[in-house]
Amino acid sequence: MRGATPAEATALIEWDAGEKRLGEPGPARDARLKVVDAVDDELRRRIGATYALSDLVREYGESSRWFLELAQRVAPGTPAAWDPSVSLDAAFARWARNASDAVAR
């Protein structure tokens, strides 16, 4: 992860792990995908189309203020989909690939 700050490198590792867990089969998978889509919409609203990795790291730090409510609203009957280490991290992993300063991973 050459070029990433320590905070960015740590976040990328966490986000990649979440994306891997999202791909695992299980009864909550469809609900988790809905939550990921909702996080995607929220990130688009919060940071726009052009952003740097540092913007994502900053927003990730703020996500505890909005993620749980969003996840509960999108998947009310599936608490397993509310796990930020899966749904939230997977969404951020996808966004990290499109950051203006995305680093080779």
MOPAC internal coordinates of N, CA, C and O (Angstrom, degrees):
PM7 1SCF
backbone

  N    0.0000 0     0.00 0     0.00 0    0    0    0
  C    1.4369 1     0.00 0     0.00 0    1    0    0
  C    1.5212 1   110.15 1     0.00 0    2    1    0
  O    1.2310 1   122.46 1  -130.06 1    3    2    1
  N    1.2779 1   112.89 1    49.94 1    3    2    1
  C    1.4589 1   119.86 1  -179.48 1    5    3    2
  C    1.5145 1   110.50 1   -58.08 1    6    5    3
  O    1.2310 1   120.74 1   -44.92 1    7    6    5
  N    1.3221 1   116.19 1   135.08 1    7    6    5
  C    1.4495 1   121.43 1   178.31 1    9    7    6
  C    1.5134 1   114.24 1    94.15 1   10    9    7
  O    1.2310 1   119.61 1   169.19 1   11   10    9
  N    1.3110 1   118.34 1   -10.81 1   11   10    9
  C    1.4573 1   121.20 1  -179.79 1   13   11   10
  C    1.5231 1   110.20 1   -89.73 1   14   13   11
  O    1.2310 1   120.79 1   -34.72 1   15   14   13
  N    1.3170 1   116.09 1   145.28 1   15   14   13
  C    1.4596 1   120.28 1   172.89 1   17   15   14
  C    1.5270 1   107.86 1   -70.80 1   18   17   15
  O    1.2310 1   119.70 1   -14.91 1   19   18   17
  N    1.3272 1   118.18 1   165.09 1   19   18   17
  C    1.4719 1   119.03 1   177.17 1   21   19   18
  C    1.5353 1   112.68 1   -57.28 1   22   21   19
  O    1.2310 1   120.05 1   139.73 1   23   22   21
  N    1.3275 1   117.52 1   -40.27 1   23   22   21
  C    1.4642 1   120.05 1   178.81 1   25   23   22
  C    1.5252 1   111.21 1   -64.71 1   26   25   23
  O    1.2310 1   120.64 1   139.53 1   27   26   25
  N    1.3229 1   116.38 1   -40.47 1   27   26   25
  C    1.4681 1   120.24 1   178.41 1   29   27   26
  C    1.5182 1   110.95 1   -67.06 1   30   29   27
  O    1.2310 1   120.22 1   137.40 1   31   30   29
  N    1.3114 1   117.19 1   -42.60 1   31   30   29
  C    1.4671 1   121.05 1   179.93 1   33   31   30
  C    1.5311 1   110.97 1   -62.04 1   34   33   31
  O    1.2310 1   120.65 1   137.27 1   35   34   33
  N    1.3161 1   116.37 1   -42.73 1   35   34   33
  C    1.4642 1   120.61 1   178.31 1   37   35   34
  C    1.5221 1   110.67 1   -63.54 1   38   37   35
  O    1.2310 1   120.77 1   134.69 1   39   38   37
  N    1.3272 1   116.13 1   -45.31 1   39   38   37
  C    1.4599 1   120.34 1   179.34 1   41   39   38
  C    1.5261 1   111.06 1   -60.99 1   42   41   39
  O    1.2310 1   120.27 1   136.18 1   43   42   41
  N    1.3162 1   117.08 1   -43.82 1   43   42   41
  C    1.4707 1   120.06 1   179.98 1   45   43   42
  C    1.5233 1   111.65 1   -60.24 1   46   45   43
  O    1.2310 1   120.24 1   140.62 1   47   46   45
  N    1.3062 1   117.15 1   -39.38 1   47   46   45
  C    1.4675 1   120.64 1   178.25 1   49   47   46
  C    1.5268 1   110.21 1   -63.83 1   50   49   47
  O    1.2310 1   120.53 1   133.79 1   51   50   49
  N    1.3271 1   116.60 1   -46.21 1   51   50   49
  C    1.4632 1   121.00 1   179.21 1   53   51   50
  C    1.5246 1   111.11 1   -63.17 1   54   53   51
  O    1.2310 1   120.83 1   135.41 1   55   54   53
  N    1.3171 1   116.02 1   -44.59 1   55   54   53
  C    1.4609 1   119.87 1  -177.98 1   57   55   54
  C    1.5216 1   111.53 1   -65.49 1   58   57   55
  O    1.2310 1   120.05 1   138.81 1   59   58   57
  N    1.3134 1   117.51 1   -41.19 1   59   58   57
  C    1.4703 1   120.41 1   177.74 1   61   59   58
  C    1.5220 1   111.20 1   -62.63 1   62   61   59
  O    1.2310 1   120.47 1   140.51 1   63   62   61
  N    1.3177 1   116.71 1   -39.49 1   63   62   61
  C    1.4705 1   120.65 1   178.31 1   65   63   62
  C    1.5307 1   110.00 1   -63.51 1   66   65   63
  O    1.2310 1   120.41 1   139.73 1   67   66   65
  N    1.3209 1   116.81 1   -40.27 1   67   66   65
  C    1.4583 1   120.41 1   177.41 1   69   67   66
  C    1.5122 1   112.31 1   -63.59 1   70   69   67
  O    1.2310 1   120.87 1   140.42 1   71   70   69
  N    1.3086 1   115.94 1   -39.58 1   71   70   69
  C    1.4622 1   119.56 1   179.18 1   73   71   70
  C    1.5280 1   110.85 1   -66.25 1   74   73   71
  O    1.2310 1   120.20 1   142.82 1   75   74   73
  N    1.3148 1   117.22 1   -37.18 1   75   74   73
  C    1.4729 1   120.09 1   176.36 1   77   75   74
  C    1.5205 1   110.62 1   -64.47 1   78   77   75
  O    1.2310 1   120.25 1   136.60 1   79   78   77
  N    1.3284 1   117.13 1   -43.40 1   79   78   77
  C    1.4697 1   120.05 1   178.89 1   81   79   78
  C    1.5275 1   111.42 1   -65.06 1   82   81   79
  O    1.2310 1   120.46 1   146.67 1   83   82   81
  N    1.3198 1   116.72 1   -33.33 1   83   82   81
  C    1.4590 1   119.99 1   178.04 1   85   83   82
  C    1.5244 1   110.83 1   -61.36 1   86   85   83
  O    1.2310 1   120.42 1   145.24 1   87   86   85
  N    1.3117 1   116.80 1   -34.76 1   87   86   85
  C    1.4579 1   121.16 1  -178.44 1   89   87   86
  C    1.5122 1   114.69 1   -75.10 1   90   89   87
  O    1.2310 1   119.91 1   170.10 1   91   90   89
  N    1.3132 1   117.78 1    -9.90 1   91   90   89
  C    1.4634 1   120.96 1  -179.77 1   93   91   90
  C    1.5258 1   110.03 1   -74.35 1   94   93   91
  O    1.2310 1   120.47 1   -39.50 1   95   94   93
  N    1.3322 1   116.70 1   140.50 1   95   94   93
  C    1.4626 1   119.16 1   179.01 1   97   95   94
  C    1.5318 1   110.67 1   -69.03 1   98   97   95
  O    1.2310 1   121.08 1   -26.00 1   99   98   97
  N    1.3013 1   115.53 1   154.00 1   99   98   97
  C    1.4528 1   120.50 1   178.09 1  101   99   98
  C    1.5134 1   110.63 1   166.75 1  102  101   99
  O    1.2310 1   120.54 1   -13.57 1  103  102  101
  N    1.3221 1   116.57 1   166.43 1  103  102  101
  C    1.4674 1   119.73 1  -175.28 1  105  103  102
  C    1.5360 1   113.85 1   -67.36 1  106  105  103
  O    1.2310 1   119.56 1   159.10 1  107  106  105
  N    1.3069 1   118.45 1   -20.90 1  107  106  105
  C    1.4628 1   120.66 1  -178.20 1  109  107  106
  C    1.5227 1   113.05 1   -94.68 1  110  109  107
  O    1.2310 1   119.88 1  -179.07 1  111  110  109
  N    1.3131 1   117.83 1     0.93 1  111  110  109
  C    1.4653 1   120.69 1  -172.91 1  113  111  110
  C    1.5305 1   112.86 1   -57.29 1  114  113  111
  O    1.2310 1   119.87 1   131.64 1  115  114  113
  N    1.3153 1   117.86 1   -48.36 1  115  114  113
  C    1.4713 1   120.00 1  -178.76 1  117  115  114
  C    1.5263 1   111.62 1   -62.30 1  118  117  115
  O    1.2310 1   120.44 1   138.64 1  119  118  117
  N    1.3240 1   116.76 1   -41.36 1  119  118  117
  C    1.4606 1   120.36 1   178.61 1  121  119  118
  C    1.5278 1   110.20 1   -65.95 1  122  121  119
  O    1.2310 1   120.26 1   140.45 1  123  122  121
  N    1.3219 1   117.10 1   -39.55 1  123  122  121
  C    1.4635 1   120.16 1   177.83 1  125  123  122
  C    1.5230 1   111.09 1   -61.82 1  126  125  123
  O    1.2310 1   120.49 1   139.71 1  127  126  125
  N    1.3227 1   116.66 1   -40.29 1  127  126  125
  C    1.4667 1   120.24 1   178.48 1  129  127  126
  C    1.5272 1   111.05 1   -63.17 1  130  129  127
  O    1.2310 1   120.19 1   143.11 1  131  130  129
  N    1.3314 1   117.24 1   -36.89 1  131  130  129
  C    1.4633 1   120.45 1   176.11 1  133  131  130
  C    1.5256 1   110.52 1   -64.35 1  134  133  131
  O    1.2310 1   120.78 1   139.92 1  135  134  133
  N    1.3214 1   116.11 1   -40.08 1  135  134  133
  C    1.4617 1   119.66 1   178.76 1  137  135  134
  C    1.5256 1   110.17 1   -66.12 1  138  137  135
  O    1.2310 1   120.25 1   138.57 1  139  138  137
  N    1.3336 1   117.12 1   -41.43 1  139  138  137
  C    1.4679 1   120.57 1   177.72 1  141  139  138
  C    1.5278 1   109.66 1   -59.19 1  142  141  139
  O    1.2310 1   120.12 1   136.19 1  143  142  141
  N    1.3114 1   117.37 1   -43.81 1  143  142  141
  C    1.4660 1   120.47 1   178.51 1  145  143  142
  C    1.5361 1   110.87 1   -62.02 1  146  145  143
  O    1.2310 1   120.49 1   140.30 1  147  146  145
  N    1.3207 1   116.66 1   -39.70 1  147  146  145
  C    1.4638 1   119.88 1   178.83 1  149  147  146
  C    1.5288 1   111.13 1   -67.34 1  150  149  147
  O    1.2310 1   120.22 1   141.53 1  151  150  149
  N    1.3295 1   117.18 1   -38.47 1  151  150  149
  C    1.4723 1   120.36 1   176.21 1  153  151  150
  C    1.5260 1   109.22 1   -63.98 1  154  153  151
  O    1.2310 1   120.61 1   139.60 1  155  154  153
  N    1.3101 1   116.44 1   -40.40 1  155  154  153
  C    1.4657 1   120.87 1   177.17 1  157  155  154
  C    1.5381 1   110.15 1   -56.25 1  158  157  155
  O    1.2310 1   120.58 1   132.58 1  159  158  157
  N    1.3159 1   116.49 1   -47.42 1  159  158  157
  C    1.4695 1   120.41 1   178.61 1  161  159  158
  C    1.5275 1   111.20 1   -62.15 1  162  161  159
  O    1.2310 1   120.83 1   139.43 1  163  162  161
  N    1.3240 1   116.02 1   -40.57 1  163  162  161
  C    1.4619 1   120.26 1  -179.26 1  165  163  162
  C    1.5241 1   111.02 1   -66.40 1  166  165  163
  O    1.2310 1   120.16 1   138.79 1  167  166  165
  N    1.3223 1   117.30 1   -41.21 1  167  166  165
  C    1.4669 1   120.08 1   178.33 1  169  167  166
  C    1.5220 1   111.05 1   -65.30 1  170  169  167
  O    1.2310 1   120.44 1   140.86 1  171  170  169
  N    1.3046 1   116.77 1   -39.14 1  171  170  169
  C    1.4698 1   120.40 1   177.92 1  173  171  170
  C    1.5361 1   109.40 1   -60.31 1  174  173  171
  O    1.2310 1   120.78 1   138.71 1  175  174  173
  N    1.3144 1   116.11 1   -41.29 1  175  174  173
  C    1.4610 1   121.21 1   179.16 1  177  175  174
  C    1.5274 1   111.27 1   -68.36 1  178  177  175
  O    1.2310 1   120.32 1   140.03 1  179  178  177
  N    1.3219 1   117.00 1   -39.97 1  179  178  177
  C    1.4561 1   121.30 1  -173.78 1  181  179  178
  C    1.5273 1   114.08 1   -80.97 1  182  181  179
  O    1.2310 1   119.92 1   141.00 1  183  182  181
  N    1.3385 1   117.76 1   -39.00 1  183  182  181
  C    1.4692 1   118.15 1  -174.74 1  185  183  182
  C    1.5150 1   114.34 1  -119.95 1  186  185  183
  O    1.2310 1   119.73 1   171.51 1  187  186  185
  N    1.3230 1   118.13 1    -8.49 1  187  186  185
  C    1.4593 1   120.12 1   175.77 1  189  187  186
  C    1.5122 1   113.57 1    81.24 1  190  189  187
  O    1.2310 1   121.67 1    11.62 1  191  190  189
  N    1.3150 1   114.41 1  -168.38 1  191  190  189
  C    1.4573 1   120.92 1  -173.39 1  193  191  190
  C    1.5239 1   113.42 1   -87.62 1  194  193  191
  O    1.2310 1   120.19 1   155.46 1  195  194  193
  N    1.3097 1   117.25 1   -24.54 1  195  194  193
  C    1.4661 1   121.07 1  -178.97 1  197  195  194
  C    1.5222 1   107.78 1  -115.50 1  198  197  195
  O    1.2310 1   120.85 1   -58.55 1  199  198  197
  N    1.3156 1   115.98 1   121.45 1  199  198  197
  C    1.4595 1   120.82 1  -175.02 1  201  199  198
  C    1.5214 1   109.40 1  -155.95 1  202  201  199
  O    1.2310 1   121.71 1   -20.61 1  203  202  201
  N    1.3065 1   114.33 1   159.39 1  203  202  201
  C    1.4626 1   121.67 1   176.44 1  205  203  202
  C    1.5296 1   108.73 1  -106.09 1  206  205  203
  O    1.2310 1   121.08 1   -15.65 1  207  206  205
  N    1.2988 1   115.53 1   164.35 1  207  206  205
  C    1.4580 1   120.79 1   178.12 1  209  207  206
  C    1.5271 1   110.95 1   -57.37 1  210  209  207
  O    1.2310 1   120.35 1   142.84 1  211  210  209
  N    1.3180 1   116.93 1   -37.16 1  211  210  209
  C    1.4687 1   120.05 1   178.44 1  213  211  210
  C    1.5303 1   111.34 1   -62.20 1  214  213  211
  O    1.2310 1   119.81 1   147.03 1  215  214  213
  N    1.3316 1   117.97 1   -32.97 1  215  214  213
  C    1.4691 1   121.33 1   176.37 1  217  215  214
  C    1.5246 1   110.07 1   -64.52 1  218  217  215
  O    1.2310 1   120.84 1   139.09 1  219  218  217
  N    1.3238 1   115.99 1   -40.91 1  219  218  217
  C    1.4686 1   120.11 1   178.75 1  221  219  218
  C    1.5245 1   111.01 1   -65.84 1  222  221  219
  O    1.2310 1   120.46 1   135.77 1  223  222  221
  N    1.3137 1   116.72 1   -44.23 1  223  222  221
  C    1.4674 1   120.39 1   179.47 1  225  223  222
  C    1.5319 1   109.87 1   -60.47 1  226  225  223
  O    1.2310 1   120.51 1   137.53 1  227  226  225
  N    1.3059 1   116.64 1   -42.47 1  227  226  225
  C    1.4669 1   120.85 1   178.80 1  229  227  226
  C    1.5359 1   110.27 1   -62.98 1  230  229  227
  O    1.2310 1   120.41 1   134.00 1  231  230  229
  N    1.3222 1   116.82 1   -46.00 1  231  230  229
  C    1.4647 1   119.76 1  -179.51 1  233  231  230
  C    1.5203 1   111.22 1   -67.21 1  234  233  231
  O    1.2310 1   120.26 1   144.86 1  235  234  233
  N    1.3184 1   117.10 1   -35.14 1  235  234  233
  C    1.4584 1   120.84 1   176.65 1  237  235  234
  C    1.5321 1   109.46 1   -60.11 1  238  237  235
  O    1.2310 1   120.45 1   140.02 1  239  238  237
  N    1.3165 1   116.74 1   -39.98 1  239  238  237
  C    1.4593 1   120.86 1   177.31 1  241  239  238
  C    1.5215 1   113.01 1   -63.23 1  242  241  239
  O    1.2310 1   120.66 1   152.73 1  243  242  241
  N    1.3235 1   116.35 1   -27.27 1  243  242  241
  C    1.4646 1   121.80 1   179.40 1  245  243  242
  C    1.5322 1   112.56 1   -91.11 1  246  245  243
  O    1.2310 1   120.07 1   169.53 1  247  246  245
  N    1.3111 1   117.47 1   -10.47 1  247  246  245
  C    1.4635 1   120.98 1  -171.44 1  249  247  246
  C    1.5270 1   113.91 1   -64.00 1  250  249  247
  O    1.2310 1   119.75 1   158.84 1  251  250  249
  N    1.3170 1   118.09 1   -21.16 1  251  250  249
  C    1.4667 1   119.23 1   178.20 1  253  251  250
  C    1.5242 1   111.05 1   -64.50 1  254  253  251
  O    1.2310 1   120.34 1   162.36 1  255  254  253
  N    1.3115 1   116.96 1   -17.64 1  255  254  253
  C    1.4710 1   121.05 1   179.04 1  257  255  254
  C    1.5232 1   112.60 1   -79.39 1  258  257  255
  O    1.2310 1   119.85 1   157.52 1  259  258  257
  N    1.3244 1   117.89 1   -22.48 1  259  258  257
  C    1.4574 1   119.14 1  -174.10 1  261  259  258
  C    1.5324 1   115.12 1  -130.12 1  262  261  259
  O    1.2310 1   119.43 1   160.39 1  263  262  261
  N    1.3190 1   118.69 1   -19.61 1  263  262  261
  C    1.4649 1   119.46 1  -171.56 1  265  263  262
  C    1.5242 1   113.56 1   -64.35 1  266  265  263
  O    1.2310 1   119.63 1   129.45 1  267  266  265
  N    1.3125 1   118.31 1   -50.55 1  267  266  265
  C    1.4650 1   120.24 1  -173.60 1  269  267  266
  C    1.5252 1   111.55 1   -60.37 1  270  269  267
  O    1.2310 1   120.37 1   136.37 1  271  270  269
  N    1.3204 1   116.91 1   -43.63 1  271  270  269
  C    1.4638 1   119.42 1   178.38 1  273  271  270
  C    1.5309 1   110.67 1   -61.18 1  274  273  271
  O    1.2310 1   120.67 1   135.68 1  275  274  273
  N    1.3148 1   116.32 1   -44.32 1  275  274  273
  C    1.4607 1   121.05 1   178.92 1  277  275  274
  C    1.5293 1   110.65 1   -60.95 1  278  277  275
  O    1.2310 1   120.06 1   132.07 1  279  278  277
  N    1.3218 1   117.50 1   -47.93 1  279  278  277
  C    1.4666 1   121.74 1  -178.26 1  281  279  278
  C    1.5240 1   111.29 1   -62.88 1  282  281  279
  O    1.2310 1   120.40 1   137.92 1  283  282  281
  N    1.3168 1   116.85 1   -42.08 1  283  282  281
  C    1.4663 1   120.33 1   179.02 1  285  283  282
  C    1.5169 1   111.48 1   -65.45 1  286  285  283
  O    1.2310 1   120.17 1   144.10 1  287  286  285
  N    1.3073 1   117.27 1   -35.90 1  287  286  285
  C    1.4634 1   121.37 1   179.35 1  289  287  286
  C    1.5344 1   111.03 1   -69.41 1  290  289  287
  O    1.2310 1   120.49 1   139.72 1  291  290  289
  N    1.3413 1   116.67 1   -40.28 1  291  290  289
  C    1.4648 1   121.38 1  -176.18 1  293  291  290
  C    1.5259 1   112.23 1   -78.25 1  294  293  291
  O    1.2310 1   120.37 1   144.58 1  295  294  293
  N    1.3262 1   116.90 1   -35.42 1  295  294  293
  C    1.4679 1   121.38 1  -177.79 1  297  295  294
  C    1.5292 1   109.48 1  -132.59 1  298  297  295
  O    1.2310 1   120.47 1  -113.76 1  299  298  297
  N    1.3363 1   116.71 1    66.24 1  299  298  297
  C    1.4602 1   119.93 1  -172.29 1  301  299  298
  C    1.5249 1   115.09 1   -62.04 1  302  301  299
  O    1.2310 1   119.53 1   150.71 1  303  302  301
  N    1.2800 1   118.51 1   -29.29 1  303  302  301
  C    1.4664 1   120.86 1  -177.65 1  305  303  302
  C    1.5129 1   114.43 1   -97.98 1  306  305  303
  O    1.2310 1   120.13 1  -169.86 1  307  306  305
  N    1.3278 1   117.35 1    10.14 1  307  306  305
  C    1.4652 1   120.22 1  -174.87 1  309  307  306
  C    1.5270 1   110.30 1  -132.02 1  310  309  307
  O    1.2310 1   119.85 1  -100.85 1  311  310  309
  N    1.3180 1   117.89 1    79.15 1  311  310  309
  C    1.4668 1   120.15 1  -179.58 1  313  311  310
  C    1.5299 1   114.11 1   -56.81 1  314  313  311
  O    1.2310 1   119.38 1   152.90 1  315  314  313
  N    1.3104 1   118.78 1   -27.10 1  315  314  313
  C    1.4655 1   120.57 1   178.66 1  317  315  314
  C    1.5310 1   111.36 1   -63.25 1  318  317  315
  O    1.2310 1   120.34 1   155.71 1  319  318  317
  N    1.3189 1   116.96 1   -24.29 1  319  318  317
  C    1.4689 1   120.90 1   179.17 1  321  319  318
  C    1.5258 1   111.71 1   -78.01 1  322  321  319
  O    1.2310 1   120.21 1   170.42 1  323  322  321
  N    1.3150 1   117.20 1    -9.58 1  323  322  321
  C    1.4610 1   121.72 1  -177.96 1  325  323  322
  C    1.5170 1   112.06 1   -87.71 1  326  325  323
  O    1.2310 1   119.93 1   179.33 1  327  326  325
  N    1.3065 1   117.75 1    -0.67 1  327  326  325
  C    1.4686 1   121.80 1  -177.32 1  329  327  326
  C    1.5242 1   109.17 1   -70.78 1  330  329  327
  O    1.2310 1   119.87 1   -69.23 1  331  330  329
  N    1.3255 1   117.86 1   110.77 1  331  330  329
  C    1.4600 1   119.37 1  -177.47 1  333  331  330
  C    1.5260 1   113.12 1   -65.77 1  334  333  331
  O    1.2310 1   119.86 1   156.32 1  335  334  333
  N    1.3228 1   117.88 1   -23.68 1  335  334  333
  C    1.4655 1   119.42 1   179.60 1  337  335  334
  C    1.5232 1   111.88 1   -72.12 1  338  337  335
  O    1.2310 1   120.51 1   173.44 1  339  338  337
  N    1.3228 1   116.62 1    -6.56 1  339  338  337
  C    1.4689 1   120.59 1   174.64 1  341  339  338
  C    1.5248 1   109.23 1  -114.00 1  342  341  339
  O    1.2310 1   120.32 1   109.46 1  343  342  341
  N    1.3232 1   116.99 1   -70.54 1  343  342  341
  C    1.4623 1   121.18 1  -172.01 1  345  343  342
  C    1.5234 1   113.05 1   -64.89 1  346  345  343
  O    1.2310 1   120.11 1   132.13 1  347  346  345
  N    1.3045 1   117.39 1   -47.87 1  347  346  345
  C    1.4591 1   120.82 1  -179.34 1  349  347  346
  C    1.5220 1   110.68 1   -67.02 1  350  349  347
  O    1.2310 1   120.87 1   131.33 1  351  350  349
  N    1.3300 1   115.94 1   -48.67 1  351  350  349
  C    1.4606 1   119.71 1  -177.70 1  353  351  350
  C    1.5249 1   112.09 1   -63.11 1  354  353  351
  O    1.2310 1   120.16 1   142.01 1  355  354  353
  N    1.3312 1   117.29 1   -37.99 1  355  354  353
  C    1.4626 1   120.16 1   178.85 1  357  355  354
  C    1.5286 1   111.06 1   -63.37 1  358  357  355
  O    1.2310 1   120.53 1   138.49 1  359  358  357
  N    1.3175 1   116.60 1   -41.51 1  359  358  357
  C    1.4674 1   119.70 1   178.69 1  361  359  358
  C    1.5255 1   110.59 1   -63.81 1  362  361  359
  O    1.2310 1   120.34 1   136.32 1  363  362  361
  N    1.3234 1   116.95 1   -43.68 1  363  362  361
  C    1.4634 1   119.97 1   179.60 1  365  363  362
  C    1.5318 1   110.86 1   -65.74 1  366  365  363
  O    1.2310 1   119.75 1   145.35 1  367  366  365
  N    1.3131 1   118.08 1   -34.65 1  367  366  365
  C    1.4721 1   120.52 1   177.61 1  369  367  366
  C    1.5203 1   110.24 1   -60.85 1  370  369  367
  O    1.2310 1   120.68 1   137.62 1  371  370  369
  N    1.2950 1   116.31 1   -42.38 1  371  370  369
  C    1.4689 1   120.13 1   179.62 1  373  371  370
  C    1.5261 1   110.97 1   -64.69 1  374  373  371
  O    1.2310 1   120.88 1   138.33 1  375  374  373
  N    1.3092 1   115.93 1   -41.67 1  375  374  373
  C    1.4623 1   119.72 1   179.59 1  377  375  374
  C    1.5226 1   111.46 1   -68.22 1  378  377  375
  O    1.2310 1   120.23 1   146.25 1  379  378  377
  N    1.3151 1   117.16 1   -33.75 1  379  378  377
  C    1.4730 1   120.60 1  -177.38 1  381  379  378
  C    1.5257 1   110.73 1   -61.74 1  382  381  379
  O    1.2310 1   119.97 1   146.54 1  383  382  381
  N    1.3015 1   117.66 1   -33.46 1  383  382  381
  C    1.4630 1   120.68 1  -179.34 1  385  383  382
  C    1.5293 1   112.17 1   -64.99 1  386  385  383
  O    1.2310 1   120.46 1   157.38 1  387  386  385
  N    1.3221 1   116.72 1   -22.62 1  387  386  385
  C    1.4701 1   120.61 1  -177.13 1  389  387  386
  C    1.5213 1   113.45 1  -106.50 1  390  389  387
  O    1.2310 1   120.29 1  -170.76 1  391  390  389
  N    1.3119 1   117.05 1     9.24 1  391  390  389
  C    1.4688 1   119.77 1   177.39 1  393  391  390
  C    1.5320 1   109.03 1   -63.71 1  394  393  391
  O    1.2310 1   121.12 1   -31.55 1  395  394  393
  N    1.3155 1   115.46 1   148.45 1  395  394  393
  C    1.4621 1   119.29 1  -178.42 1  397  395  394
  C    1.5260 1   112.59 1   -61.49 1  398  397  395
  O    1.2310 1   120.87 1   155.18 1  399  398  397
  N    1.3131 1   115.95 1   -24.82 1  399  398  397
  C    1.4661 1   120.24 1   179.15 1  401  399  398
  C    1.5287 1   111.40 1  -117.23 1  402  401  399
  O    1.2310 1   120.67 1  -146.52 1  403  402  401
  N    1.3183 1   116.32 1    33.48 1  403  402  401
  C    1.4695 1   120.78 1  -178.66 1  405  403  402
  C    1.5194 1   110.02 1   -52.21 1  406  405  403
  O    1.2310 1   121.27 1   -42.90 1  407  406  405
  N    1.3135 1   115.17 1   137.10 1  407  406  405
  C    1.4651 1   121.13 1  -178.66 1  409  407  406
  C    1.5243 1   108.85 1  -100.55 1  410  409  407
  O    1.2310 1   121.40 1   -29.14 1  411  410  409
  N    1.3160 1   114.92 1   150.86 1  411  410  409
  C    1.4552 1   120.14 1   176.94 1  413  411  410
  C    1.5127 1   109.42 1   -66.08 1  414  413  411
  O    1.2310 1   120.74 1   -47.45 1  415  414  413
  N    1.3411 1   116.19 1   132.55 1  415  414  413
  C    1.4597 1   120.77 1  -179.68 1  417  415  414
  C    1.4971 1   109.70 1  -124.79 1  418  417  415
  O    1.2310 1   120.10 1   180.00 1  419  418  417

